[in-house]
Amino acid sequence: MLQNSIFIKGARENNLKNIDVEIPRDKLVVVTGLSGSGKSSLAFDTIYAEGQRRYVESLSSYARMFLGQMDKPDVDYIDGLSPAISIDQRTTSKNPRSTVGTVTEIYDYLRLLWARIGVPHCPKCGKEIRQQSIDQIVDRIMALPQGSKIQILSPVIRGKKGEHVKVLEDAKKSGYVRARVDGAVYDLSEEIKLEKNKKHNIEIIVDRLVIKPEIVRRLTDSAETALALSGGILLVDTGAEELMSFSQNYACEDCGISVEELTPRLFSFNNPHGACPTCTGLGVQLLVDPELIMPNPNLSVMDGGIVASGWNNIKGDSISKMYFEALAKRYHFKLTEPLKDLSKDAMAAILYGTKGEPLQLRYERSEGYGVIKREFEGIVNNLERRYRETQSPAMRADIEECMAEVDCPECHGRRLKKTALAVTVGGMSIADFADLSVKKALEFIDSLTLSEKESLIAERILKEIRARLGFLTSVGLGYLTLSRSAATLSGGETQRIRLATQIGSSLMGVLYILDEPSIGLHQRDNEKLLRTLKQLRDLGNTLIVVEHDEDTMRAADYIVDIGPGAALKISVPVPNPSPVSI
C-alpha cells in the first residue's frame, strides 16, 4: 500500500535539532524560514541524501561503481521516500564547449534537422550546389597541371573508433595493395594494428596516376571504383598538404568546391568534421592584446611601460635591453620617451617585429664589446610562439596576463566550418538559428514552410524541437539564445533549464527537490514557473521547494516553516502549515 506522506523523525543534520516532520506526497511543498534555520539541511542534506542513497543501494554492485554514493544523513528514521532528483543552483557546466543548446539537447535535434533537409550552398559564392556527376569529377581532376602525380583514394572509414580489421582484410582480398591510415601509408600485406578506443581515418589507395591526356579512361574507371567503395566520396592526393575532396552528392560547378555528405556530425562544433579548424569549435581564440602589453602608454620603456613576461626586464645586460637599444637606434626614439609619443613604425616594430630586417645588437663581455645582427620577431609574435611551445604552466599563466579572448577570425564566433555554415533550412544556417532567442526560434519553427517530402522527413524532429523550446519558454527562459555559453548562466537560469529538461522527461512518482527556483526571475515570468511546478506535480510527483518567494508560498499545497517562532506570522492561506522550531 502506497503511503500518503514522507515521515522524518530525529533529523539532526548540520544545524537541525532533532526535528520531526510529516510531508505529504504528490504535492507542491514549500520549505521556508529564516536564513540559517536549516531549510537546505532538511531538504537537500537529509531528504534528498537519503532518497538518493537508498536508490543507489538498490542497484547492482557493478552499477554502483560508476555512481557516487552519498553518506547516510544524521536522522533516526525516514519513511515514504521515492527516488530523488535534486535541482539546485550549481553551474550546469564550466566547459567552454557547452551551450544552452547542447545542455538541453535541442542542438542534437537541430543537427539532425539540418543534415536531413538542409540545402547546401557554396561557402565561397553562396550559390546553391547540387550533386556532381562522374564526368564533372574527372574534368576537375584532369584540370590539374600536366605531369602532376596523384593518388586516387577511397575514404572507407572516417572518424570512427575501432580496430577495423575486417575493412582492411576485405580491401586486401579485393586486390588493393596499399591504404592510408591516419595519414600514413601502409602495405596491406603487413599487420596493421589500430587502437580500439581512438577514432581513425582509412583510405584505400585505388590507383596512382600521372596527369596526361591518355589517362582519362583509366581515371574514370578508378574514380567510379573509389566512389563505389566509399559510398560516393573520392579524395585525390596531389602531394599538397590538403587533399582534394569530391562527392557525388554536392559540389559547386563555378568554384569547384565540393561539400561532403550532410551528416549530423558536420554541424557539431565538438567534432573535428564540423568544428572550425582555426578555433577548434570554441568560437574564440586567446590572442596577445597590445593594450595589455602596454597598459599605460604614458610610461616609457625604461619606466616599465612594457609589462609582458620576458620583456619587462631592461636592467643590466639583459637580452630585452639589447633589443630595445637596437630598436631605439634603428627607429630613432629614446628609451626614456613615453610610449604614446613613439612613431607608428617604431611601435609596429616593437609589437610585430622588423619583418626580416636585422638589428645590430651590442653586447659586453670581459674581453670587450661585440656586435651581432639579428632579426626581431616582435613582442606579440614572441609571446604567442612561447605560449604555443612552452610546457610550463607558470610561463603560460604569465603570458596569459597579456592575452584576451577575441572572436575567431575564421568563423567569427560561430564555431563551425564554412561548409556547415553554408547549409540552410528556411534560408537560415544552424548558427544563425542558434543565435535567435528561444522565443523567436519557436516562432521560426512554427512558421517554417516545407515541401511534402521535407515535412515527412522532419515531422518527428520538429516535434521534439518545438516541445523542448516550449519547455524553456514555460519556465521564463524565452530570452536565452541556444548559442549562449552554459558557463555564463546564473544559478537560477541553470536550475530552470534543468527543470525544463525534467518536464520533457515526463517521469512519475519522483521526489524533486529545488533550491529557490524563482531567483533572478522577472515577476512577469513567475506565473510561468509556478504553472511548470504544478504541471510537474500533476504528473504524479512530489515537489519540495526551498523558497522565500510569497507567490510560490501562496501556490503551495503545504508549507514547512523552519526556525524560531515558526508559523506565527504566516499570512499565506494554505490548508496545512507545518511549523518546525529548531
TORNUMI-419695 format. One record per atom (N, C-alpha, C): x, y, z. Coordinates in steps of 0.02 Angstrom, whole numbers, plus 50000, padded with zeros to 5 digits. Example, Ala and Ser with C-alpha at 12.3 -4.5 7.8 and 13.67 -1.06 7.14 Angstrom:
506604971650390 506154977550390 506604983550390 506424988850354 506844994750357 506455000250394 
//
This chain:
500434994050000 500005000050000 500445006250000 500295010949956 500705016949948 500565021950004 501085024350038 500995029350090 500815036150060 500445040150099 500245046750076 500715052250101 501205050450143 501645055450172 502355052850178 502825057650183 503525056150199 503615057850273 503815052950313 503905053950385 504655054550402 504825059850438 505525060950458 505535061750534 505955057850568 506005058250641 506735059050661 506865063750705 507525064550734 508055067050684 507875071950642 508365074650594 508845079350630 509495077750626 510005081650661 510565083950614 510455083850550 510975085650502 511135093150508 511785094750511 512015101750517 511695105150578 511295110450566 511015114150623 510305112150641 510055106550616 509395104050636 509455100850705 508965102250748 508985100050818 508455094650831 508575088650804 508145082850821 507415084150802 507285086350741 506605088250722 506235082350693 505565082450701 505105077650670 504645081550624 504515078750565 504065082150518 503735077050472 503115078450453 502745074350406 502595078650344 502795076150284 502705079850222 502265075750175 501715078650150 501265074750105 501605073350038 501445067450011 501715065449945 501265068149890 501555068549829 501185070649769 500895077649776 501245081949814 501035088849825 501615093549811 501435100049803 501945105349797 502045108049867 502625106449896 502775108249965 503335113449966 503225119050001 503735124250008 504045123750078 504705123550081 505075123850144 505355130850150 505155134550201 505365141450208 505615142650279 505845148750292 506105150450358 506685155250353 506935157250411 507495162050413 508125158950384 508565163250360 509215160850336 509595157550393 509875151750380 510235148050431 509795143750476 509145143450460 508685139650502 508715132150488 508995130250432 509055123050417 508625120650360 508375125250319 507945123250263 508305118450216 508905120550194 509295116350147 509535109950181 509675110350246 509885104350283 509335099150283 508705101350290 508145096650289 508015094050218 507985098650171 507785096750102 508335092850066 508945095550065 509485092650025 509905087650064 510135089750124 510605085550160 510275079750197 509615080050205 509265074550239 508815070650191 508305073950163 507815070350122 508125068050056 508455072650020 508755070649956 509315065649966 509745066850015 510325062450026 510095055350041 509575054650082 509335047850099 508975044650040 508575048550003 508225045849945 508715043449891 509225047449879 509735045649829 510145039549853 510315039449917 510705033949945 510335027349939 509695027449954 509305021349951 509215018949879 509125023649833 509045021749763 509685018449737 510265021549752 510905018849729 511035011949759 510835011049822 510935004649855 510524999049822 509975000949789 509554995949757 509844993449691 510354996749666 510654994849602 511174989349613 511404986449558 511904981149562 512574984049584 513004979649610 513664981949633 514064984849575 513964982249514 514324984849456 514104991949441 513444993249444 513185000049430 513425004949482 513465002549546 513675007149600 514395009449593 514795005549554 515495007549543 515535014249507 515035015849466 515065021849424 514655027649453 514345026549510 513935031749541 514215033649608 514225040049622 514455042349688 513905041249739 514055037449791 513555036049843 513605041049899 513035043849920 513025048949972 513055045750041 513325049350089 513345046850158 512645046850188 512535042350236 511895041950270 511815048150314 511265051850306 511175057950346 511045056250420 511155061150463 511055060350535 510315061050551 509955055550548 509225055550559 509035048650587 508535048650632 508335042250661 507935037950612 507495041250574 507025037250535 506735041450478 506715038750418 506365041950361 505985036450325 505345037850311 504935032950276 504515036450223 504345032750171 503915035450118 504285039050062 504945037750056 505355041150005 505275038049937 505325042249885 505375039949816 506085041349791 506275038549732 506915040649703 506935048249696 507485051349719 507515058649724 507965061649671 507745067449645 508135071349597 508225078349626 508845080449631 508995087149657 509095091949599 508745097549602 508835102849551 509045109149589 509715109749598 509965115449637 510255120749591 510625125449620 510865131249581 511595130649562 511855124649560 512545124049538 512595125449464 513175127849441 513275129349370 513225122949329 512855123349273 512755117449231 513415114549208 513855118649180 514495116249155 514965122049148 515595120849165 516105125949154 516485124649089 516275119549054 516585117848990 516415123348939 516925126448908 516785131848860 516415129348798 516385122748788 516035119948730 515285118948743 515085119448807 514375118348824 513985124748812 513415124048779 512965129648767 512265127848792 511815132648792 511125131248811 510835125848765 511015126048701 510765121148653 511015114048667 511655113348685 511925106648698 511685104048765 511635108348816 511415106148883 510695103548880 510265106948842 509565104948837 509445099548784 509975097848746 509955092848693 509555095148632 509345101448632 508985104048573 509455104148513 510095105648525 510575106248470 510665099448434 510595093948471 510645087348439 510095086548385 509505088848402 508955088448353 509045093448296 509345099148311 509485104048257 509985101048208 510495097848232 510995094748188 510675089548143 510215085748171 509855080648132 509415083948080 509085089448098 508645092948051 509025095847993 509585099248007 509985102247953 510315096847909 510465091147938 510775085747899 510275082347853 509635082247873 509135078647834 508785082847782 508635089147798 508275093247749 508635099747731 509265100347754 509645106447740 509805107147665 509835113447642 510005114947573 510725117647571 511205113947542 511905116247542 512015121847491 512455126447509 512655131947464 513415132047462 513675135047410 514405135747404 514635140747457 515115138847499 515355143447550 515725149547522 515915149247458 516285154747427 515825159647391 515395157047345 514965161547305 514245161647329 514055157147374 513375157047401 512865153647357 513075151047299 512605147847253 512405140947279 511755139347270 511525132647291 511885127347250 512135122247283 512525117247247 512165110547246 512315106947193 511965100547181 512475094947174 512205088947161 512635083147155 513115083647096 513715080747103 514215080347050 514145073747013 514205074146947 514225067946907 514945065446903 515035059246881 515705056446874 516105060246822 515775062646769 516115066446717 516385073046744 515995076346786 516215082746815 516815081646861 516805076146898 517365074646943 518005073446903 517945069446849 518525067946807 518795074346774 518345078746751 518565085046720 518955089346769 518725089546833 519075093646883 519775090846896 519845084146899 520495081146912 520955082146852 520695081546791 521095082446731 521315089646722 520995094346757 521195101446754 521835102846792 522085097846830 522725098646865 523285099346815 523855102446834 524415103346787 524655096746757 524815096746694 525085090746661 525715088346697 525765081746705 526345078946738 526275078246813 525715080746841 525605080246914 525505072846933 525825070946987 525735064147012 525185064147065 524695059747055 524125059547101 523985052447125 523615052047181 523365045647205 522615046247213 522255041247189 521525041047197 521375037147260 521055040447309 520915037347374 520165036647385 519975031147417 519275029947435 519215029747511 518915034847541 518865035047615 518325030247641 518535024247660 518055019147682 517875019847756 518335022847796 518205024247867 518375031547880 517905035147911 518025042247926 517835043747998 518345044748038 518235046748108 517835041848149 517995035348143 517635030248182 518125026348225 517885024748286 518295020748332 518285013348311 518815009848331 518835002648317 519495000548286 519604993948282 520214991248251 520134990448176 519504989848152 519344989648080 519734984148043 519804978348076 520174972748046 519834970247983 519164969547987 518794966847930 518844971447869 518814978047880 518864982747825 519524981947787 520064981447825 520724980647795 520804973847761 520524968647791 520564961947761 520164961647696 519574964647695 519154964747635 519514968447578 519854974047595 520224977847544 520784973647515 521124969947558 521674965647536 521414960047490 520854956947510 520554951547469 520314954147402 520114960547399 519874963447337 520434965447290 521054964447310 521624965647266 521974972247275 521774976147325 522104982547337 522744981447376 523254985447361 523924984247388 524074988847447 523854994947444 524034999847496 523415003447523 523505006047583 522975010047615 523305015647655 522965021147661 523205026747702 522805026647767 523155025647822 522825025247888 523065031047931 522595035547948 522765041447989 523345045347960 523365045947893 523865049947859 524495046247840 524595040047865 525195036147849 525015030447801 525455029247751 525325024147701 525595017447725 525175012147720 525365005447741 525265000647683 525674995347681 525564989847634 525064985147667 524544983247630 524014979147659 524254972047676 524844970147651 525104963547667 525394963347737 525554969147765 525834969347833 525274969847884 525434968247947 524934968548000 524844975848022 524224978148021 524074985048040 523654984848104 523954987048159 523604986948223 523374994048240 522724994648253 522435001148270 522165000948341 522215006648375 521945007048443 521185007148442 520895002648481 520175001548479 519775007648500 520025011548547 519635017048576 519795023848546 520165023948490 520325030248456 519965030448389 519805036548367 519485037348302 520015037048247 519845033748192 520315032748138 520015034748070 520455036548023 520275037647953 520655032647911 520295029047869 520605024047825 520405025447753 520905026547710 520775027547638 521135022147598 520765018547557 521065013547513 521365017047453 522005015647437 522325018547378 522115014447318 521665017347278 521375013747221 521855013847161 522185019547149 522625020047090 523125025647099 523695025047064 524195030347061 524275032346989 524235038846975 524225041246906 524655047446897 524845048646835 525175054846815 524715058346765 524555064646778 524065068146736 524345069146665 524005066146616 524135067046545 523515065046507 523425067346446 522795066346409 522565059146403 523015054446397 522825047446383 522575043646444 522545046746504 522335043046564 521585043846578 521215047446536 520525049046551 520115042646564 520185037646522 519795031546530 519975027946596 520615027346609 520835023946670 520625027946732 520675034646728 520475038846784 519725038146798 519335037746745 518605036946753 518455030346789 518775024946767 518655018446798 518865018446872 519445021546886 519695021846955 519245026046999 519005031646971 518555036047009 517895032447025 517625028846976 517005025146988 517105019847042 517675016447040 517825011347090 517875014447160 518235020047165 518335023347230 517665025847258 517255028747215 516605031247237 516155025547260 516185019947226 515775014147246 515995011347313 516655011247326 516915008647389 516695012847449 516705019447441 516585024047497 515875026547502 515465024847454 514775027247455 514695034247428 515115036147379 515015042547345 515515047847360 516065046147395 516575051247412 517255049047383 517615053847356 518265052447325 518765057647347 519375055447365 519915060047384 520485059347333 520815064947318 521385064847273 521975067847309 522515063947316 523135066247348 523595068947293 523695075547293 524125078647243 524825080247270 524945078147332 525575079847364 525545086047406 524985089847398 524895095847439 524675093847508 524695098647555 524525097147624 523795094947631 523355098047592 522645096447596 522425092347535 522035087147548 521785082847494 521215086247457 521165084747392 520585087047353 520005082247369 519425085147383 518845081047401 518295081747348 518015076047328 517465075947279 516905071647306 516305073547289 515725069847312 515205069447257 514905063547250 514355062947204 513725066247232 513795068647292 513215071747324 513165079147305 513645083247326 513585090447317 514245093547296 514215098347249 514815102247229 514595108447191 514995113747196 514875119947159 515235119647092 514855120347038 515145119846971 515605125846956 515445131746983 515825137846967 516485138047006 516455136547071 517055137147113 517445130647120 517135125047100 517465118547106 517525116147177 517115118847223 517135116847293 516635111247305 516875105747334 516435100147350 516245100347423 515635098247437 515385097947506 515265090547522 515525088347578 515445081347596 514715079847613 514575073547620 513895071247636 513635074847699 513005076947696 512715080447753 512525075447807 512905075447861 512785071147918 512745075447981 512435073048035 512395077048096 513065079348123 513595075348114 514245077348141 514555083348105 514325084648042 514565090448005 514355096948039 513815096648079 513545102648112 513715102748187 514195098448207 514405098348277 515065101948285 515085106948331 515715110448344 516145106648395 515885100848417 516285096448461 516585090548423 516535090748357 516785085348315 517255088448263 517835085548251 518305088448202 518015089148132 517505085148115 517215085548048 516795091848039 516555094748094 516145100748088 516445106948119 516905106048165 517185111748202 517625116148157 517605122648169 518055127348134 518775125248149 519185124248097 519875121948109 520315127048145 520135133348141 520555138548172 520475138748248 519845138548271 519715138948343 519515132248373 519495126948332 519295120148352 518605119948384 518165124348362 517475124148386 517325128248447 517815132048473 517695136148532 517365142848515 517475145148453 517185151548433 517605157548452 518095156448496 518535161848518 519255159348517 519715164048515 520425162448520 520735166748574 521225163948607 521605167648657 522215170648622 522205177248612 522735180648575 523045186048618 523665187648602 524025192948638 523715199748620 523565203648671 523255210248662 523775215648674 523945219748623 524445225048632 524285229748690 523645230948704 523465235448758 523645232548826 523665225848830 523865222748893 524625222348899 524975222648843 525715222948844 525945229748868 525575234948846 525745241848864 525135245048897 524975243248959 524365245848990 524365253349002 524955256349010 525005263549023 525465266748972 525195269548917 525615272448865 525975278848886 525815281448945 526165287448969 526855285748996 526975279249009 527625277249034 528095275748976 528745275948989 529255274248939 529465267048949 529885264648903 530155257848910 530565257348975 530965262448990 531375262349050 530965262649114 530375265849110 529955266649170 529495260649181 529555255449141 529125249549149 528485249849109 528485253349053 527895253849011 527695247348978 528185242748970 528045236148941 528065230948996 527495227549006 527435222949063 527445215649042 527525214248978 527495207348953 528055203148982 527885196848998 528375192049026 528975191348980 529585192349009 530205191748970 530435198248940 529985203348938 530165209748906 530105215548956 529985213849019 529925219149069 530555220049110 531095216549090 531735217249124 532245220549077 532365226849088 532845230449045 533435233049086 533585229649139 534145231549181 534765227449161 535345229949178 535965226249167 536085224749094 536305218549081 536455216549012 535955211348987 535305212349003 534785207548983 534695207648907 534445202148879 534315201648808 533795206848786 533275207848828 532755212648810 533045219748804 533515221548848 533815228148844 534215228848779 534565223548759 534955223748696 534485225048637 533915221648635 533445222648580 533145229648581 532945232148640 532645238748643 533145244248623 533765243448644 534265248448624 534375248448549 534375242348518 534455241848446 533845244748410 533245243548437 532635246348407 532635253948412 532855256448470 532865263748479 533345267148430 533905263948417 534395266748370 534135266448299 533805260748281 533555259948212 532955264448198 532505265348246 531895269148233 531895275948267 532475278048290 532585284948313 532115287048370 532125283348424 531755285548484 532185284148545 531985286948601 532355286048664 531975281348710 532335277448748 532025272748795 531695276348853 531835282848861 531515286748914 530915290648888 530765289748824 530205293248792 529555289448804 528995293048822 528355289548833 528145285548771 527865279748782 527675275348727 527175278648679 526745282848706 526235286048664 526545290848613 527165293048625 527495297748579 527915294248525 527955287648528 528355284048478 528005284048410 528395283848356 528115283748289 527755277148275 527325277048224 526965270948206 527445265448186 527975267248149 528465262148128 528815259048188 528995263248236 529335260848296 528885256248336 528255258248345 527785254248383 527635247548348 527575247848281 527445241748242 528035236948248 528645239548248 529245235348254 529285232248323 529125236048375 529145233448444 528635227748452 528035228748425 527505223748435 527545217848386 527685219348322 527615214048271 528265212448234 528825215548255 529475213648228 529705217848169 530315216348147 530635220448094 530545217348025 530135212148019 529945209147954 530555207247912 531035203947942 531615201447905 532215206047907 532125212147928 532695216847932 533095215547996 533745214247992 534145212848052 534305219148092 534355218448156 534565223848201 535285222548224 535635227848240 536315227148267 536285227248343 536395221348373 536365220648445 537065221148474 537155225848520 537815226748553 537805223048620 538335219248633 538395215648696 539095216948726 539135216048791 539765217348825 540005210948860 540645209448850 540965203648882 541605206048916 541915201448951 542525203348988 543075205848941 543085203048879 543605205048832 543425211248791 542815213948802 542625220048767 541925219548737 541775224448692 541105224748661 541085220548597 540485218348579 540385214748517 539715216548487 539635215048422 539015216548387 538795210348348 538135208548355 537855203148314 537235205848279 537075203048221 536495205148183 535945199848189 535355202148211 534785197548217 534135201148201 533675197348169 533005199948158 532615199848223 532165204648232 531745204848292 531045202548273 530785197348309 530135194548290 529545198548317 529655203048364 529115206948393 528845203748456 528635208048503 528405205448568 527775201148560 527295203348518 526675199548508 526835192548481 527235192348427 527405185848397 527815181548445 528245184748483 528665181048531 528235177748585 527755181548612 527335178848665 526895173148639 526615174048579 526185168748551 526585162448537 527205163248512 527625157348498 527805153848563 528005157648614 528185154548677 527585151248710 526995154148702 526385151148731 526235144348699 526345143948633 526215137548598 526735132248616 527355134348626 527905129548633 528045127448705 527885131648754 528075130148823 527685124348852 528005120748897 527685115448935 527585117549008 527775123749023 527755126249092 527085129649107 526695127149154 526065130449173 526185137549199 526745138549235 526885145249262 527005150249206 527395148249155 527515152749099 526875154249061 526455149049051 525815150049018 525395155249055 525385154549122 524995159149163 525255166249156 525925167049154 526225173749147 526035176849080 526075172849027 525925175548960 525175177048954 524755173048986 524025174248982 523825180849013 524265183749054 524125190349082 524085195649027 524415194248970 524415198948914 523965196548856 523515191748870 523095188948818 522365190248832 521975190548780 521255191648786 520885187148737 520265185348755 519855181348710 519545185948656 519605183848594 519305187548539 518935182548495 518435185048458 518075180648412 518555177748361 518465171448344 518885168148295 518845171848228 519405173548198 519395177248134 519125173148076 519115166548083 518885162148029 518125161348030 517845159448088 517125158148093 516745163848126 517105168948151 516805174848184 516355172848243 516595167948281 516235165948341 515675160948331 515615158348269 515055153848255 515235146548259 515875145048272 516125138448293 516175133148238 515835133948182 515805128648132 516215130148069 516345124948030 516675125847965 516225129847918 516535132847868 516155136747819 515655132447781 515845126147767 515385121747730 514755120347770 514825119647837 514245118447879 513815124647885 514135130447888 513765136747894 513405138547829 513605135447774 513295136947709 512675132547695 512495128247742 511895124047735 511315127647770 510745128247736 510185132047765 509545127847769 509135129647817 508445127147822 508015133347830 507545134147784 507135140147785 507535146447774 508105145847737 508535151547723 508995153547780 509035149447832 509435151147891 509935145447907 510555147447923 511055142447942 510925140248014 511225134648034 511115132048102 511395136948154 511945140448138 512235145248185 511775151348192 511485153648137 511005159248140 510405157448183 510175151248174 509595149048214 509775148848288 510375146348304 510585145848374 510675152748406 510775157948365 510855164748390 510185168148405 509625164948383 508965167648398 508795166448472 508375170648500 508125169148567 507655163148563 507555159848619 507115153948620 506415155748593 506175161548612 505505163648589 505485164448513 505985167848485 506005168848412 506155162348375 506545157948405 506685151548374 506045147448368 505625147748420 504985144148418 504535147048364 504535153648357 504145156848303 504395154748234 505055154248226 505335152148162 505125144948145 505165140448194 504975133448183 504235133048164 503815136948199 503095136748185 502915139448116 503335144148091 503195147248026 503575144047968 503945138647981 504355135447930 503915132247877 504065133847814 503695130947757 504115125647724 503855119447722 504235113847693 503825110347640 504185107047595 503845102947544 503545096847577 503135093147539 502815087147566 503335081947589 503855081147548 504385076347564 504765078647626 504945085047629 505315087747686 504905087247750 504255088547745 503815088147803 503805081047831 503775076147786 503765069147807 504415067247843 504985069747817 505635068247847 505725071647915 505495077947918 505655082047977 505115082048030 504555078648019 503985079148065 504165077648138 504475071948150 504625069948219 505185074248249 505665076348207 506215080548231 505935087248254 505495090248212 505205096748229 504765096348291 504435090648300 504015089848359 504435090148423 505025086848423 505465086948480 505755093948493 505965097348439 506255104048445 505725108848473 505125108348445 504575112848467 504415111648540 504385105348561 504215103748631 504745106448679 505385105448662 505925107448707 505985115048711 505895118448655 505885125748657 505295128248699 504735124748693 504145126548733 504265125748807 504635120448827 504785119448897 505205125248924 505705127448885 506125133148907 505705139448914 505245140548868 504805146448872 504365146048934 504135139948950 503675139049006 503995140549074 504655140349079 504985142049142 505305148949140 505075153149093 505295160149090 505975161249060 506205156649015 506875157348986 506835158848910 506285161748889 506195163248818 506695168248790 507045171848835 507525176948813 508215174048798 508365167948821 509025164948809 509115163048736 509735163048714 509895160348647 510215153448656 510115149148607 510385142348611 511145142348605 511435147648578 512165148048569 512515150748631 512135152848681 512445155848740 512835150648780 513435152448801 513865147748839 513535146048905 513535139548922 513225137348985 513585140249046 514225141649039 514615144249096 514395151349115 514035154949071 513835161849086 513145162249117 512805156549128 512135156549156 512155157649231 511645160949258 511605161849330 511355155349361 511385154949428 511145149049463 510405147749450 510005153149451 509285152349439 509135149949369 509495152749319 509395150649250 509585143249240 510145141349272 510365134349268 509835129649296 509565131549353 509065127349386 508435126749343 508225132249312 507605132049272 507705128149207 508325128249180 508475124149122 508405116749140 508685114849197 508635107849219 507915106049234 507525110949259 506825109749273 506435108449208 506595112449156 506275111549091 506435104749062 507055102449073 507255095849048 506865090349083 506735091249148 506355086249186 505625085849163 505345091549143 504655091549117 504635087249054 505145088049012 505175084248950 505245076848961 505535074749018 505625067549030 504975064149051 504475068049076 503805065549094 503835059649143 504295059949191 504335054749242 503765055449293 503565049749324 503045049749376 503325046449439 503045048449497 503245045349560 503935047249583 504185053149562 504855055349580 504805060849633 505305061249676 505355066549725 505855071849699 505595077649681 506015083149657 506145088049714 506785090049721 506965094949773 507305100849739 507025106849747 507265112749712 507485118049762 507975122049741 508265127149784 508125134049755 507615137449781 507425144249761 507425145149686 506995141749649 506985142349576 506775149149550 506475153349593 506245159949571 506795165149571 507395163449596 507945168349599 508115170949529 508155177449522 508345180549458 507785180749407 507195178249425 506645177949377 506225184349382 506075187349324 505655193249324 504955191449348 504645196149383 503995194749413 503475192449361 503535195149299 503035193349248 503095185949227 503675183049240 503785176049221 503675171249279 503525174049339 503445169849398 502855165049390 502315167549359 501725163449349 501875157449303 502315158649253 502515153149208 502865147649247 503315149749292 503685144949333 503215140949377 502735144349408 502265140949453 501835136049414 501635137849354 501245133149312 501655126949297 502305127949285 502755122349270 502815117749331 502895120649391 502955116649451 502315112549463 501745115849452 501105112349460 501025106749409 501265108049348 501225102949295 501635096849315 502235098049343 502655092549365 502325088749423 501985092449467 501615089249522 501035085049495 500675087649447 500085084249420 500255077849382 500885077149363 501095070949330 501135065149381 501105066949446 501145061849498 501805062049535 502105067949542 502745068749576 502665072849640 503135072249685 503165076349745 503695081649736 503515088049748 503995093449741 504115096649809 504735096849831 504935100349892 505365106249870 505115112349880 505445118349855 505675122649914 506335123749919 506595128449969 506515135449939 506105139749972 505915145949939 505705151249990 505835157749973 505605163450013 505055167249977 504965165949912 504515169949870 503785169049892 503435174549902 502745174349927 502275170949877 502355172549812 501915169449762 501985161949762 502595159449770 502695152149771 502375149149833 502435152649889 502115150049951 501355149949944 501075155049912 500355155249903 500115149649857 500545147649810 500355142349763 500465135349791 500795134949850 500975128449878 500355124849906 500395118149907 499875114149939 500015113450013 500645114550033 500855113350102 501485117350115 501545120150174 502135124150191 502465121250254 503125120550251 503515118750310 503925124850328 503775127950385 504105134150406 504595132250462 505245133450451 505755131450499 506065137550532 506175137150597 506535142550631 506185144650694 506505149250732 506195151750794 505535155250778 505015153650815 504365156750804 504045154750739 504175148750716 503925146550651 503165146550650 502875148850593 502155148750579 501765153950618 502105157950661 501735162950700 501505168850658 501865170250604 501695176050563 501525174050491 501345167750480 501165165650412 500495168850394 500485172750339 499865175850315 499615172450253 499975167250230 499795163850168 499255158650184 498675158950152 498135154250167 498255147350137 498615143050173 498715136150150 498385131550200 498135125750177 497755121350221 498145118750280 498775116850270 499155113450322 499855116150331 499945122050360 500625124150375 500905119850431 501545117750424 501855113350474 502435117050506 502325120250564 502875123950597 503375119150627 504015120550616 504545116550645 505045121250676 505155121050741 505625125450775 506285121650786 506835125350785 507485122350799 507805125950858 
//
